[in-house]
Amino acid sequence: MNLLMTAGNTQAPIDRVRVITNIFTGRTGANLARTAWARGHRVTILTSHPELLSDLPDPASDTDRRMNIVPYATFDDLAGKLQQEIRGTAYDAIFHAAAVSDYLSAGMYAPDVGTFFNARTRQWEAGGLYPSMVVQSGLKIKSTEPELWLRLVRAPKLVDRIRNPWNFAGLLVKFKLEVGIGDHDLIRVAEDSRRHSGADFIVANTLDGAAHYAYIGPIDGRYERVARRELAERLLLTVEHFHRNRQS
């Protein structure tokens, strides 16, 4: 199979030296890519942590050229490269494991003279008629202000673009992580999420349980709990089986 994978975290720049990101390292996607390559598949992986795959052959010296590692850093970088790969190459399956930013920076502000935020009442107060803010801009926002306010706006869900408008018709595997819920609710949320994105399968886990297990589904109409060490192999076996049935 010809597989496309994403792994790692995305950066949402605030200025040229500061970013918002998350704690995820890309190890799940890297392990999946390594396992797929070992099973004979052709793999392209977009990852923010290419160093995790440094043990694999350099494409320049790999006669089969079955592993293509494409680094990215920011949300926009990943979005552009993902769209380019989907529209430019015929992939049999996509595994979208990257932890993509949910919010992007839409400006940094400092309270104007006489304006301040009352943390006790959780309200803005001002000496004048209305509270006002001053835009902070530049290649590196100065750190002289006593406080700064960052405006965040919702980022588009890249996984929801894979079917439409990017028109991918192959197998799609989505990844979902939740915090503070039990397994029953996790499976319910995961299935709703899978259907919303038009994914064939979803890998779901909780932050507390991520190091130990995940759920894959639906397999024969149910979700299967898989030990973390077996996740990559079990997921690939599932996708391979589904792909063969689709081809027959």
Secondary structure, 3 states (H helix, E strand, C coil): CEEEEEECECEEECCCCCEECCCCCCHHHHHHHHHHHHCCCEEEEEECCHHHHCCCCCCCCCCCCCEEEEECCEHHHHHHHHHHHHHHCCCCEEEECCECCCEEEEEEEEECCCEEEECCCCEEEECCCCCCEEEECCCCCCCCCCCCEEEEEECCCHHHHCCCCCCCCCEEEEEEEECCCCHHHHHHHHHHHHHHHCCCEEEEEECCCCCCEEEEEEECCEEEEEEHHHHHHHHHHHHHHHHHHHHC
